């Protein structure tokens, strides 16, 4: 399915379209391609999900590339979605995750990333973690502000979840 840059589609059409080269986000009628497919990107996603599953499995559920409906006409697909409690029963997440993780790809643009961070926080996501596999640095964004994880740990303080960067980049 080929859609021009200015082609607007309905939510229903988006939800019933398969994309052969990876799922896409939906932003106010526009289908938005995602940057993915790089080995370093995949390694970081897998390491985060593995670490969370190993250390916090009874308290949270973590999934890779799951659609999250932020508004009626806005769907994002975090690289990793962390939900408090057990595995969601719905196929599309419609309540705020505890953590949304974005792993940077070489083609990501700051403006687009900031829009995603703003979307997540406005929806009620408590923590947005941004991980750069190329610099091996990470950032934590909350409604109170943003900071680099200079101590080498991604924190979700209210949930008492800590993910050491050394575990992600080992």
Secondary structure, DSSP 4 states (H G I P E B T S, - for coil): ----TT----HHHHHT---TT---EEETTEEE------HHHHHHHHHHHHHHHHHHTTTEEEEES-EEEEETTEEEE-SEEEEESS--SSSSB-S--SEEEEE--TT--HHHHHHHHHHHHHHT-SEEEEEETTTTEEEEEETTEEEE-TTSEEEEGGGTEEEEHHHH--
